[in-house]
Amino acid sequence: MHQDQNTATTSDAVTDPSVERAVRQALADHGRLTVDAAEVAPTADLYTLGLTSHATVNVMLAVENDLDAEFPDSVLNRATFASVDGIVAAAALATS
């Protein structure tokens, strides 16, 4: 299976646990999830857990602010923000 070069992988982010902490904190503060963000499985569908388009923007901005980084335009899509793993991988790209 060919991976699109614009698609981030979770292995990019495994080396820095602060990225996942920032993502989970942003989800807890801004995601409006129906469950505790700390307990969400890395691959769970965040949209089925209550994440909305508006909340996605707030989560992204909070992560960018916390990590002093900017998400690349290439990852700004619904699929990126559908899971913790997706957001972590995109945030890792933003910090590299």
JOWOVEN-V849816 format. One record per pair of residues at least 6 apart in sequence whose ideal C-beta (glycine too) atoms are under 6 Angstrom apart, sorted by sequence separation. I is the first residue (numbers start at 1). GAP is how many residues later the second one is. If there is no record, write none. Layout:
i=<I,I>
gap=<GAP,GAP>
This chain:
i=<13,64,80,81,28,27,80,60,24,24,35,34,75,33,34,33,32,71,31,72,32,71,31,70,30,56,69,69,30,31,63,67,30,27,30,26,26,46,26,45,23,43,22,42,43,42,22,40,22,23,23,8,6,20,23,19,19,19,10,13,13,12,10,13,9,12,8,8,8>
gap=<6,6,6,6,9,10,10,11,13,14,14,15,15,16,16,17,18,19,20,21,23,23,24,24,25,25,25,26,28,28,28,28,29,32,32,33,36,36,37,37,40,40,41,42,42,43,44,44,45,64,65,67,68,68,68,69,72,73,75,75,76,77,79,79,80,80,81,82,85>
